[in-house]
Amino acid sequence: MSPILESIMLICFGFSWPMNVIKGYKARTAKSMSLPFIVLIISGYIAGIMAKLVSQQINFVLIVYLLNLAIVSLNLAIYFRNKKLDKIQETALMDELESDHVDSNHMTFHHHHFHKRNDSKHSVAY
């Protein structure tokens, strides 16, 4: 009975991980993800697997542990992918802001230059 209850617990946890992976993949950002949390969960699954191996209780529960570990590890891969996407987006945003700043300064220069030329034309005309 104990292995069945343990499997039910693992299956319940296991169903949440694919949803989390899909959510993280679609979000394309790591801002709502926690690397320490993911690593802690992976460590817990590894400890559970090791406990099964050490106690030689190799049964269907071990398969559920391994499946959960694989899915959470996929979540870890999504985290690093999203961190990379965040960095790309931040770099693009910084480049855009710098470009806007340069364009703004360039326009201001032209505006002042144009304004001065108009002043000189007006002063010549008077």
MMTF fields as JSON, N, C-alpha, C and O atoms, coordinates in Angstrom:
{
  "mmtfVersion": "1.0.0",
  "mmtfProducer": "UNKNOWN",
  "numBonds": 503,
  "numAtoms": 504,
  "numGroups": 126,
  "numChains": 1,
  "numModels": 1,
  "chainsPerModel": [1],
  "groupsPerChain": [126],
  "chainIdList": ["A"],
  "bondAtomList": [4, 2, 8, 6, 12, 10, 16, 14, 20, 18, 24, 22, 28, 26, 32, 30, 36, 34, 40, 38, 44, 42, 48, 46, 52, 50, 56, 54, 60, 58, 64, 62, 68, 66, 72, 70, 76, 74, 80, 78, 84, 82, 88, 86, 92, 90, 96, 94, 100, 98, 104, 102, 108, 106, 112, 110, 116, 114, 120, 118, 124, 122, 128, 126, 132, 130, 136, 134, 140, 138, 144, 142, 148, 146, 152, 150, 156, 154, 160, 158, 164, 162, 168, 166, 172, 170, 176, 174, 180, 178, 184, 182, 188, 186, 192, 190, 196, 194, 200, 198, 204, 202, 208, 206, 212, 210, 216, 214, 220, 218, 224, 222, 228, 226, 232, 230, 236, 234, 240, 238, 244, 242, 248, 246, 252, 250, 256, 254, 260, 258, 264, 262, 268, 266, 272, 270, 276, 274, 280, 278, 284, 282, 288, 286, 292, 290, 296, 294, 300, 298, 304, 302, 308, 306, 312, 310, 316, 314, 320, 318, 324, 322, 328, 326, 332, 330, 336, 334, 340, 338, 344, 342, 348, 346, 352, 350, 356, 354, 360, 358, 364, 362, 368, 366, 372, 370, 376, 374, 380, 378, 384, 382, 388, 386, 392, 390, 396, 394, 400, 398, 404, 402, 408, 406, 412, 410, 416, 414, 420, 418, 424, 422, 428, 426, 432, 430, 436, 434, 440, 438, 444, 442, 448, 446, 452, 450, 456, 454, 460, 458, 464, 462, 468, 466, 472, 470, 476, 474, 480, 478, 484, 482, 488, 486, 492, 490, 496, 494, 500, 498],
  "bondOrderList": [1, 1, 1, 1, 1, 1, 1, 1, 1, 1, 1, 1, 1, 1, 1, 1, 1, 1, 1, 1, 1, 1, 1, 1, 1, 1, 1, 1, 1, 1, 1, 1, 1, 1, 1, 1, 1, 1, 1, 1, 1, 1, 1, 1, 1, 1, 1, 1, 1, 1, 1, 1, 1, 1, 1, 1, 1, 1, 1, 1, 1, 1, 1, 1, 1, 1, 1, 1, 1, 1, 1, 1, 1, 1, 1, 1, 1, 1, 1, 1, 1, 1, 1, 1, 1, 1, 1, 1, 1, 1, 1, 1, 1, 1, 1, 1, 1, 1, 1, 1, 1, 1, 1, 1, 1, 1, 1, 1, 1, 1, 1, 1, 1, 1, 1, 1, 1, 1, 1, 1, 1, 1, 1, 1, 1],
  "groupList": [{"groupName": "MET", "atomNameList": ["N", "CA", "C", "O"], "elementList": ["N", "C", "C", "O"], "formalChargeList": [0, 0, 0, 0], "bondAtomList": [1, 0, 2, 1, 3, 2], "bondOrderList": [1, 1, 2], "singleLetterCode": "M", "chemCompType": "L-PEPTIDE LINKING"}, {"groupName": "SER", "atomNameList": ["N", "CA", "C", "O"], "elementList": ["N", "C", "C", "O"], "formalChargeList": [0, 0, 0, 0], "bondAtomList": [1, 0, 2, 1, 3, 2], "bondOrderList": [1, 1, 2], "singleLetterCode": "S", "chemCompType": "L-PEPTIDE LINKING"}, {"groupName": "PRO", "atomNameList": ["N", "CA", "C", "O"], "elementList": ["N", "C", "C", "O"], "formalChargeList": [0, 0, 0, 0], "bondAtomList": [1, 0, 2, 1, 3, 2], "bondOrderList": [1, 1, 2], "singleLetterCode": "P", "chemCompType": "L-PEPTIDE LINKING"}, {"groupName": "ILE", "atomNameList": ["N", "CA", "C", "O"], "elementList": ["N", "C", "C", "O"], "formalChargeList": [0, 0, 0, 0], "bondAtomList": [1, 0, 2, 1, 3, 2], "bondOrderList": [1, 1, 2], "singleLetterCode": "I", "chemCompType": "L-PEPTIDE LINKING"}, {"groupName": "LEU", "atomNameList": ["N", "CA", "C", "O"], "elementList": ["N", "C", "C", "O"], "formalChargeList": [0, 0, 0, 0], "bondAtomList": [1, 0, 2, 1, 3, 2], "bondOrderList": [1, 1, 2], "singleLetterCode": "L", "chemCompType": "L-PEPTIDE LINKING"}, {"groupName": "GLU", "atomNameList": ["N", "CA", "C", "O"], "elementList": ["N", "C", "C", "O"], "formalChargeList": [0, 0, 0, 0], "bondAtomList": [1, 0, 2, 1, 3, 2], "bondOrderList": [1, 1, 2], "singleLetterCode": "E", "chemCompType": "L-PEPTIDE LINKING"}, {"groupName": "CYS", "atomNameList": ["N", "CA", "C", "O"], "elementList": ["N", "C", "C", "O"], "formalChargeList": [0, 0, 0, 0], "bondAtomList": [1, 0, 2, 1, 3, 2], "bondOrderList": [1, 1, 2], "singleLetterCode": "C", "chemCompType": "L-PEPTIDE LINKING"}, {"groupName": "PHE", "atomNameList": ["N", "CA", "C", "O"], "elementList": ["N", "C", "C", "O"], "formalChargeList": [0, 0, 0, 0], "bondAtomList": [1, 0, 2, 1, 3, 2], "bondOrderList": [1, 1, 2], "singleLetterCode": "F", "chemCompType": "L-PEPTIDE LINKING"}, {"groupName": "GLY", "atomNameList": ["N", "CA", "C", "O"], "elementList": ["N", "C", "C", "O"], "formalChargeList": [0, 0, 0, 0], "bondAtomList": [1, 0, 2, 1, 3, 2], "bondOrderList": [1, 1, 2], "singleLetterCode": "G", "chemCompType": "PEPTIDE LINKING"}, {"groupName": "TRP", "atomNameList": ["N", "CA", "C", "O"], "elementList": ["N", "C", "C", "O"], "formalChargeList": [0, 0, 0, 0], "bondAtomList": [1, 0, 2, 1, 3, 2], "bondOrderList": [1, 1, 2], "singleLetterCode": "W", "chemCompType": "L-PEPTIDE LINKING"}, {"groupName": "ASN", "atomNameList": ["N", "CA", "C", "O"], "elementList": ["N", "C", "C", "O"], "formalChargeList": [0, 0, 0, 0], "bondAtomList": [1, 0, 2, 1, 3, 2], "bondOrderList": [1, 1, 2], "singleLetterCode": "N", "chemCompType": "L-PEPTIDE LINKING"}, {"groupName": "VAL", "atomNameList": ["N", "CA", "C", "O"], "elementList": ["N", "C", "C", "O"], "formalChargeList": [0, 0, 0, 0], "bondAtomList": [1, 0, 2, 1, 3, 2], "bondOrderList": [1, 1, 2], "singleLetterCode": "V", "chemCompType": "L-PEPTIDE LINKING"}, {"groupName": "LYS", "atomNameList": ["N", "CA", "C", "O"], "elementList": ["N", "C", "C", "O"], "formalChargeList": [0, 0, 0, 0], "bondAtomList": [1, 0, 2, 1, 3, 2], "bondOrderList": [1, 1, 2], "singleLetterCode": "K", "chemCompType": "L-PEPTIDE LINKING"}, {"groupName": "TYR", "atomNameList": ["N", "CA", "C", "O"], "elementList": ["N", "C", "C", "O"], "formalChargeList": [0, 0, 0, 0], "bondAtomList": [1, 0, 2, 1, 3, 2], "bondOrderList": [1, 1, 2], "singleLetterCode": "Y", "chemCompType": "L-PEPTIDE LINKING"}, {"groupName": "ALA", "atomNameList": ["N", "CA", "C", "O"], "elementList": ["N", "C", "C", "O"], "formalChargeList": [0, 0, 0, 0], "bondAtomList": [1, 0, 2, 1, 3, 2], "bondOrderList": [1, 1, 2], "singleLetterCode": "A", "chemCompType": "L-PEPTIDE LINKING"}, {"groupName": "ARG", "atomNameList": ["N", "CA", "C", "O"], "elementList": ["N", "C", "C", "O"], "formalChargeList": [0, 0, 0, 0], "bondAtomList": [1, 0, 2, 1, 3, 2], "bondOrderList": [1, 1, 2], "singleLetterCode": "R", "chemCompType": "L-PEPTIDE LINKING"}, {"groupName": "THR", "atomNameList": ["N", "CA", "C", "O"], "elementList": ["N", "C", "C", "O"], "formalChargeList": [0, 0, 0, 0], "bondAtomList": [1, 0, 2, 1, 3, 2], "bondOrderList": [1, 1, 2], "singleLetterCode": "T", "chemCompType": "L-PEPTIDE LINKING"}, {"groupName": "GLN", "atomNameList": ["N", "CA", "C", "O"], "elementList": ["N", "C", "C", "O"], "formalChargeList": [0, 0, 0, 0], "bondAtomList": [1, 0, 2, 1, 3, 2], "bondOrderList": [1, 1, 2], "singleLetterCode": "Q", "chemCompType": "L-PEPTIDE LINKING"}, {"groupName": "ASP", "atomNameList": ["N", "CA", "C", "O"], "elementList": ["N", "C", "C", "O"], "formalChargeList": [0, 0, 0, 0], "bondAtomList": [1, 0, 2, 1, 3, 2], "bondOrderList": [1, 1, 2], "singleLetterCode": "D", "chemCompType": "L-PEPTIDE LINKING"}, {"groupName": "HIS", "atomNameList": ["N", "CA", "C", "O"], "elementList": ["N", "C", "C", "O"], "formalChargeList": [0, 0, 0, 0], "bondAtomList": [1, 0, 2, 1, 3, 2], "bondOrderList": [1, 1, 2], "singleLetterCode": "H", "chemCompType": "L-PEPTIDE LINKING"}],
  "groupTypeList": [0, 1, 2, 3, 4, 5, 1, 3, 0, 4, 3, 6, 7, 8, 7, 1, 9, 2, 0, 10, 11, 3, 12, 8, 13, 12, 14, 15, 16, 14, 12, 1, 0, 1, 4, 2, 7, 3, 11, 4, 3, 3, 1, 8, 13, 3, 14, 8, 3, 0, 14, 12, 4, 11, 1, 17, 17, 3, 10, 7, 11, 4, 3, 11, 13, 4, 4, 10, 4, 14, 3, 11, 1, 4, 10, 4, 14, 3, 13, 7, 15, 10, 12, 12, 4, 18, 12, 3, 17, 5, 16, 14, 4, 0, 18, 5, 4, 5, 1, 18, 19, 11, 18, 1, 10, 19, 0, 16, 7, 19, 19, 19, 19, 7, 19, 12, 15, 10, 18, 1, 12, 19, 1, 11, 14, 13],
  "groupIdList": [1, 2, 3, 4, 5, 6, 7, 8, 9, 10, 11, 12, 13, 14, 15, 16, 17, 18, 19, 20, 21, 22, 23, 24, 25, 26, 27, 28, 29, 30, 31, 32, 33, 34, 35, 36, 37, 38, 39, 40, 41, 42, 43, 44, 45, 46, 47, 48, 49, 50, 51, 52, 53, 54, 55, 56, 57, 58, 59, 60, 61, 62, 63, 64, 65, 66, 67, 68, 69, 70, 71, 72, 73, 74, 75, 76, 77, 78, 79, 80, 81, 82, 83, 84, 85, 86, 87, 88, 89, 90, 91, 92, 93, 94, 95, 96, 97, 98, 99, 100, 101, 102, 103, 104, 105, 106, 107, 108, 109, 110, 111, 112, 113, 114, 115, 116, 117, 118, 119, 120, 121, 122, 123, 124, 125, 126],
  "secStructList": [7, 2, 2, 2, 2, 2, 2, 2, 2, 2, 2, 2, 2, 2, 2, 2, 2, 2, 2, 2, 2, 2, 2, 2, 2, 2, 2, 7, 7, 1, 6, 6, 7, 7, 2, 2, 2, 2, 2, 2, 2, 2, 2, 2, 2, 2, 2, 2, 2, 2, 2, 2, 2, 2, 6, 6, 7, 7, 1, 2, 2, 2, 2, 2, 2, 2, 2, 2, 2, 2, 2, 2, 2, 2, 2, 2, 2, 2, 2, 2, 2, 2, 2, 2, 2, 2, 2, 2, 2, 2, 2, 2, 2, 2, 2, 2, 2, 2, 2, 2, 2, 2, 2, 2, 2, 2, 2, 2, 2, 2, 2, 2, 2, 2, 2, 2, 2, 2, 2, 2, 2, 2, 2, 2, 2, 7],
  "xCoordList": [0.827, 0.0, 0.872, 0.521, 1.995, 2.883, 3.408, 3.404, 3.864, 4.326, 3.224, 3.493, 1.999, 0.879, 0.646, 0.471, 0.644, 0.444, 1.602, 1.395, 2.82, 3.971, 3.872, 4.204, 3.424, 3.231, 2.175, 2.346, 1.078, 0.016, 0.577, 0.306, 1.36, 1.977, 2.87, 2.796, 3.694, 4.61, 3.86, 4.261, 2.789, 1.988, 1.335, 1.293, 0.826, 0.228, 1.262, 0.985, 2.448, 3.516, 3.902, 4.123, 3.974, 4.41, 3.508, 3.993, 2.213, 1.303, 1.503, 1.219, 1.983, 2.18, 3.405, 3.433, 4.408, 5.641, 5.476, 6.011, 4.767, 4.589, 3.858, 4.181, 2.883, 2.183, 3.15, 3.082, 4.044, 5.04, 6.027, 6.419, 6.419, 7.338, 6.671, 7.296, 5.425, 4.695, 4.544, 4.742, 4.197, 4.046, 5.362, 5.382, 6.456, 7.766, 8.208, 8.808, 7.911, 8.285, 7.537, 8.126, 6.244, 5.431, 5.775, 5.704, 6.142, 6.437, 7.692, 7.779, 8.661, 9.903, 10.68, 11.422, 10.502, 11.257, 11.474, 10.643, 12.593, 12.9, 12.541, 12.834, 11.912, 11.64, 10.725, 10.822, 9.847, 8.964, 9.442, 8.75, 10.618, 11.156, 12.225, 12.866, 12.401, 13.389, 14.362, 13.989, 15.608, 16.627, 16.844, 16.913, 16.954, 17.131, 15.978, 16.202, 14.754, 13.6, 13.7, 13.49, 14.02, 14.13, 15.236, 15.048, 16.38, 17.5, 17.122, 17.503, 16.383, 15.939, 15.018, 15.152, 14.101, 13.186, 13.975, 13.741, 14.897, 15.723, 16.505, 16.598, 17.055, 17.802, 16.898, 17.317, 15.673, 14.717, 14.405, 14.356, 14.194, 13.927, 15.146, 15.004, 16.338, 17.555, 17.675, 18.041, 17.37, 17.413, 16.395, 16.688, 15.208, 14.194, 14.635, 14.412, 15.26, 15.779, 16.88, 16.909, 17.782, 18.876, 18.331, 18.837, 17.297, 16.69, 16.133, 16.265, 15.509, 14.964, 16.095, 15.988, 17.164, 18.28, 19.006, 19.349, 19.242, 19.959, 19.143, 19.694, 17.844, 16.987, 16.594, 15.89, 17.048, 16.752, 15.254, 14.794, 14.493, 13.053, 12.811, 12.157, 13.35, 13.241, 11.914, 11.736, 10.982, 9.652, 9.129, 9.897, 7.849, 7.249, 7.376, 7.319, 7.546, 7.689, 8.974, 9.013, 10.011, 11.271, 11.072, 11.672, 10.245, 9.956, 9.289, 9.597, 8.38, 7.699, 8.701, 8.648, 9.615, 10.673, 11.503, 11.762, 11.912, 12.734, 11.988, 12.571, 10.713, 9.909, 9.796, 9.955, 9.522, 9.431, 10.764, 10.804, 11.848, 13.173, 13.433, 13.975, 13.053, 13.247, 12.449, 12.955, 11.212, 10.363, 10.88, 10.902, 11.293, 11.83, 13.156, 13.456, 13.939, 15.18, 14.897, 15.664, 13.809, 13.382, 13.046, 13.339, 12.431, 12.134, 13.433, 13.476, 14.476, 15.779, 16.327, 16.868, 16.189, 16.636, 15.846, 16.421, 14.552, 13.704, 14.163, 14.194, 14.516, 14.994, 16.206, 16.242, 17.203, 18.41, 18.131, 18.725, 17.241, 16.822, 16.193, 16.516, 15.3, 14.611, 15.57, 15.414, 16.556, 17.564, 18.31, 18.58, 18.63, 19.317, 18.413, 18.878, 17.135, 16.192, 16.049, 15.952, 16.036, 15.97, 17.182, 17.053, 18.348, 19.58, 19.535, 19.917, 19.075, 18.954, 17.98, 18.249, 16.863, 15.862, 16.398, 16.173, 17.101, 17.675, 18.724, 18.783, 19.552, 20.566, 19.898, 20.327, 18.856, 18.136, 17.494, 17.511, 16.931, 16.305, 17.345, 17.106, 18.501, 19.57, 20.059, 20.292, 20.215, 20.633, 19.601, 19.955, 18.331, 17.258, 17.254, 17.09, 17.433, 17.468, 18.666, 18.539, 19.82, 21.003, 20.787, 21.177, 20.169, 19.882, 18.924, 19.12, 17.886, 16.938, 17.638, 17.355, 18.549, 19.284, 20.158, 20.207, 20.847, 21.706, 20.851, 21.203, 19.726, 18.832, 18.297, 18.204, 17.949, 17.417, 18.47, 18.157, 19.705, 20.781, 21.057, 21.315, 21.002, 21.256, 20.18, 20.491, 18.926, 17.835, 17.973, 17.724, 18.361, 18.532, 19.631, 19.5, 20.718, 21.807, 21.304, 21.543, 20.599, 20.073, 19.09, 19.067, 18.291, 17.309, 18.013, 17.642, 19.035, 19.77, 20.505, 20.542, 21.081, 21.807, 20.835, 21.143, 19.704, 18.691, 18.205, 18.032, 17.989, 17.503, 18.519, 18.147, 19.799, 20.833, 20.883, 21.046, 20.744, 20.757, 19.574, 19.705, 18.421, 17.253, 17.481, 17.122, 18.092, 18.368, 19.298, 19.095, 20.321, 21.267, 20.586, 20.867, 19.697, 18.973, 18.072, 17.963, 17.408, 16.518, 17.311, 16.876, 18.486, 19.265, 19.812, 19.941, 20.131, 20.607, 19.465, 19.673, 18.255, 17.109, 16.729, 16.202, 16.971, 16.588, 17.589, 17.474],
  "yCoordList": [-1.2, 0.0, 1.266, 2.253, 1.245, 2.396, 2.837, 4.032, 1.896, 2.322, 2.979, 3.899, 2.514, 3.094, 4.543, 5.434, 4.768, 6.128, 7.049, 8.214, 6.504, 7.292, 7.648, 8.763, 6.711, 6.962, 8.026, 8.892, 7.966, 8.974, 10.364, 11.324, 10.46, 11.741, 12.228, 13.39, 11.352, 11.729, 12.084, 12.995, 11.373, 11.669, 13.041, 13.809, 13.348, 14.678, 15.78, 16.777, 15.601, 16.579, 16.594, 17.648, 15.409, 15.261, 15.953, 16.443, 16.008, 16.668, 18.184, 18.835, 18.737, 20.191, 20.61, 21.725, 19.758, 20.15, 20.37, 21.351, 19.514, 19.801, 21.133, 21.866, 21.44, 22.719, 23.876, 24.903, 23.702, 24.724, 24.889, 26.01, 23.799, 23.835, 24.586, 25.448, 24.27, 24.927, 26.419, 27.25, 26.748, 28.154, 28.904, 30.004, 28.316, 28.942, 29.083, 30.089, 28.079, 28.114, 29.228, 29.974, 29.335, 30.369, 31.77, 32.734, 31.89, 33.199, 33.821, 35.044, 33.0, 33.468, 34.437, 35.289, 34.296, 35.089, 34.255, 33.421, 34.491, 33.777, 34.608, 34.215, 35.748, 36.676, 36.092, 36.479, 35.178, 34.585, 33.202, 32.512, 32.801, 31.484, 31.64, 32.684, 30.581, 30.601, 29.442, 28.278, 29.768, 28.733, 27.945, 26.717, 28.597, 27.814, 26.839, 25.72, 27.255, 26.383, 25.153, 24.025, 25.379, 24.264, 23.302, 22.086, 23.84, 22.997, 22.219, 21.059, 22.852, 22.174, 21.002, 19.925, 21.2, 20.119, 18.986, 17.813, 19.334, 18.308, 17.52, 16.295, 18.209, 17.545, 16.587, 15.49, 17.007, 16.151, 14.88, 13.789, 15.031, 13.842, 12.926, 11.704, 13.504, 12.674, 11.933, 10.758, 12.611, 11.945, 10.805, 9.733, 11.037, 9.973, 8.782, 7.635, 9.052, 7.976, 7.208, 5.978, 7.955, 7.309, 6.459, 5.368, 6.963, 6.188, 4.875, 3.839, 4.914, 3.675, 2.707, 1.503, 3.241, 2.377, 1.802, 0.619, 2.626, 2.178, 1.125, 0.135, 1.339, 0.38, -0.803, -1.71, -0.789, -1.839, -2.044, -3.162, -0.945, -0.987, -0.52, 0.491, -1.276, -0.916, -1.45, -2.65, -0.503, -0.859, 0.265, 1.133, 0.254, 1.24, 2.669, 3.612, 2.853, 4.19, 4.853, 6.06, 4.046, 4.567, 5.184, 6.209, 4.563, 5.093, 6.469, 7.371, 6.63, 7.909, 8.972, 10.114, 8.597, 9.527, 9.972, 11.163, 9.026, 9.334, 10.21, 11.128, 9.934, 10.748, 12.184, 13.141, 12.323, 13.66, 14.399, 15.592, 13.68, 14.293, 14.792, 15.882, 14.007, 14.41, 15.674, 16.575, 15.738, 16.896, 18.144, 19.225, 18.012, 19.166, 19.593, 20.785, 18.654, 18.993, 19.755, 20.64, 19.421, 20.18, 21.62, 22.57, 21.762, 23.087, 23.876, 25.085, 23.191, 23.825, 24.311, 25.413, 23.498, 23.888, 25.105, 26.011, 25.131, 26.273, 27.524, 28.612, 27.378, 28.518, 29.16, 30.378, 28.344, 28.889, 29.452, 30.456, 28.817, 29.368, 30.741, 31.69, 30.844, 32.109, 33.182, 34.357, 32.793, 33.759, 34.332, 35.531, 33.465, 33.909, 34.863, 35.896, 34.529, 35.408, 36.749, 37.793, 36.72, 37.967, 38.845, 40.057, 38.228, 38.983, 39.585, 40.739, 38.813, 39.316, 40.49, 41.503, 40.349, 41.414, 42.669, 43.782, 42.5, 43.648, 44.352, 45.581, 43.578, 44.163, 44.929, 46.032, 44.357, 45.039, 46.317, 47.335, 46.279, 47.462, 48.544, 49.719, 48.151, 49.126, 49.739, 50.945, 48.898, 49.408, 50.384, 51.42, 50.052, 50.93, 52.251, 53.315, 52.187, 53.41, 54.278, 55.496, 53.653, 54.405, 55.015, 56.156, 54.262, 54.756, 55.935, 56.93, 55.83, 56.938, 58.16, 59.288, 57.939, 59.05, 59.742, 60.97, 58.947, 59.512, 60.258, 61.369, 59.667, 60.329, 61.62, 62.631, 61.59, 62.776, 63.879, 65.035, 63.539, 64.527, 65.033, 66.219, 64.134, 64.496, 65.459, 66.452, 65.181, 66.061, 67.412, 68.447, 67.418, 68.671, 69.49, 70.705, 68.83, 69.527, 70.168, 71.347, 69.363, 69.898, 71.02, 72.011, 70.874, 71.9, 73.209, 74.271, 73.128, 74.333, 74.897, 76.109, 74.01, 74.453, 75.144, 76.212, 74.558, 75.13, 76.456, 77.431, 76.473, 77.686, 78.818, 79.963, 78.491, 79.515, 80.019, 81.217, 79.123, 79.555, 80.467, 81.459, 80.135, 80.99, 82.354, 83.378, 82.366, 83.645, 84.482, 85.686, 83.835, 84.604, 85.118, 86.23, 84.316, 84.786, 85.954, 86.928, 85.823, 86.917, 88.174, 89.279, 88.004, 89.205, 89.849, 91.07, 89.021, 89.571, 90.305, 91.355, 89.742, 90.322, 91.662, 92.519, 91.867, 93.142, 94.154, 95.31],
  "zCoordList": [0.0, 0.0, 0.0, -0.647, 0.714, 0.793, -0.568, -0.861, -1.417, -2.748, -3.577, -4.349, -3.422, -4.167, -3.717, -4.548, -2.412, -1.885, -2.294, -2.631, -2.257, -2.673, -4.158, -4.559, -4.951, -6.382, -6.623, -7.481, -5.863, -6.009, -5.701, -6.422, -4.625, -4.281, -5.427, -5.826, -5.942, -7.017, -8.305, -9.029, -8.583, -9.778, -9.645, -10.606, -8.451, -8.231, -8.439, -9.106, -7.87, -8.095, -9.568, -10.164, -10.132, -11.521, -12.524, -13.544, -12.267, -13.2, -13.219, -14.224, -12.129, -12.102, -12.914, -13.436, -13.033, -13.715, -15.209, -15.725, -15.933, -17.372, -17.599, -18.533, -16.751, -16.877, -16.637, -17.312, -15.675, -15.371, -16.53, -16.856, -17.137, -18.288, -19.444, -20.062, -19.735, -20.824, -20.54, -21.426, -19.31, -18.919, -19.092, -19.643, -18.625, -18.747, -20.191, -20.569, -20.995, -22.413, -23.14, -23.923, -22.877, -23.523, -23.019, -23.781, -21.758, -21.173, -21.794, -21.902, -22.202, -22.813, -21.915, -22.404, -20.605, -19.645, -18.387, -18.027, -17.733, -16.494, -15.273, -14.144, -15.491, -14.391, -13.319, -12.155, -13.684, -12.675, -12.235, -11.487, -12.697, -12.352, -11.273, -11.157, -10.489, -9.417, -9.595, -9.445, -9.914, -10.07, -8.77, -8.825, -7.604, -6.367, -6.122, -5.66, -6.428, -6.237, -7.144, -6.697, -8.412, -9.365, -8.925, -8.954, -8.521, -8.081, -6.813, -6.657, -5.923, -4.698, -5.031, -4.449, -5.948, -6.35, -7.012, -6.722, -7.89, -8.535, -7.478, -7.559, -6.507, -5.432, -4.65, -4.281, -4.406, -3.703, -4.478, -3.909, -5.791, -6.608, -6.66, -6.624, -6.743, -6.742, -5.414, -5.392, -4.303, -2.989, -2.931, -2.402, -3.473, -3.498, -4.322, -3.936, -5.459, -6.318, -5.59, -5.601, -4.96, -4.22, -3.07, -2.807, -2.385, -1.287, -1.806, -1.155, -2.977, -3.562, -3.91, -3.678, -4.463, -4.863, -3.649, -3.636, -2.631, -1.431, -0.682, -0.201, -0.587, 0.13, -0.748, -0.304, -1.981, -2.965, -3.148, -3.38, -3.04, -3.306, -4.741, -4.994, -5.636, -7.039, -7.56, -7.772, -7.762, -8.246, -9.143, -9.559, -9.438, -10.337, -9.814, -10.603, -8.511, -7.935, -8.454, -8.689, -8.624, -9.14, -10.531, -10.854, -11.33, -12.673, -12.563, -13.342, -11.601, -11.414, -10.951, -11.407, -10.046, -9.628, -10.834, -11.007, -11.653, -12.816, -13.817, -14.395, -14.023, -14.936, -14.416, -15.174, -13.129, -12.529, -12.622, -12.921, -12.364, -12.452, -13.874, -14.063, -14.854, -16.252, -16.576, -17.245, -16.105, -16.397, -15.681, -16.27, -14.428, -13.696, -14.328, -14.379, -14.801, -15.488, -16.772, -17.15, -17.44, -18.619, -18.204, -18.93, -17.033, -16.498, -16.278, -16.507, -15.838, -15.652, -16.997, -17.089, -18.025, -19.371, -19.861, -20.464, -19.609, -19.995, -19.247, -19.822, -17.98, -17.188, -17.863, -18.039, -18.244, -18.86, -20.254, -20.649, -20.99, -22.282, -22.076, -22.791, -21.103, -20.847, -20.334, -20.666, -19.53, -19.081, -20.293, -20.361, -21.23, -22.444, -23.228, -23.71, -23.36, -24.057, -23.338, -23.982, -21.994, -21.223, -21.529, -21.703, -21.591, -21.85, -23.258, -23.451, -24.232, -25.604, -25.649, -26.294, -24.971, -24.961, -24.268, -24.745, -23.153, -22.447, -23.305, -23.329, -24.009, -24.888, -26.021, -26.359, -26.608, -27.691, -27.183, -27.875, -25.989, -25.402, -25.14, -25.418, -24.606, -24.35, -25.66, -25.738, -26.695, -28.005, -28.551, -29.114, -28.385, -28.863, -28.099, -28.697, -26.787, -25.993, -26.379, -26.501, -26.569, -26.993, -28.368, -28.614, -29.26, -30.603, -30.545, -31.243, -29.716, -29.552, -28.979, -29.383, -28.042, -27.424, -28.466, -28.528, -29.282, -30.32, -31.336, -31.733, -31.769, -32.713, -32.127, -32.823, -30.864, -30.197, -30.17, -30.453, -29.837, -29.833, -31.244, -31.449, -32.201, -33.587, -34.07, -34.727, -33.756, -34.143, -33.456, -34.075, -32.198, -31.472, -32.124, -32.27, -32.517, -33.181, -34.469, -34.73, -35.271, -36.522, -36.267, -36.998, -35.251, -34.945, -34.605, -35.106, -33.748, -33.388, -34.603, -34.812, -35.389, -36.573, -37.539, -38.068, -37.76, -38.64, -38.084, -38.815, -36.781, -36.134, -36.296, -36.553, -36.143, -36.293, -37.731, -37.963, -38.686, -40.089, -40.366, -41.082, -39.802, -40.001, -39.377, -39.958, -38.166, -37.518, -38.389, -38.55, -38.949, -39.757, -41.026, -41.474, -41.603, -42.789, -42.444, -43.188, -41.258, -40.844, -40.567, -40.892, -39.96, -39.638, -40.914, -40.993, -41.91, -43.18, -43.883, -44.492, -43.792, -44.489, -43.88, -44.588, -42.622, -42.006, -42.37, -41.963]
}
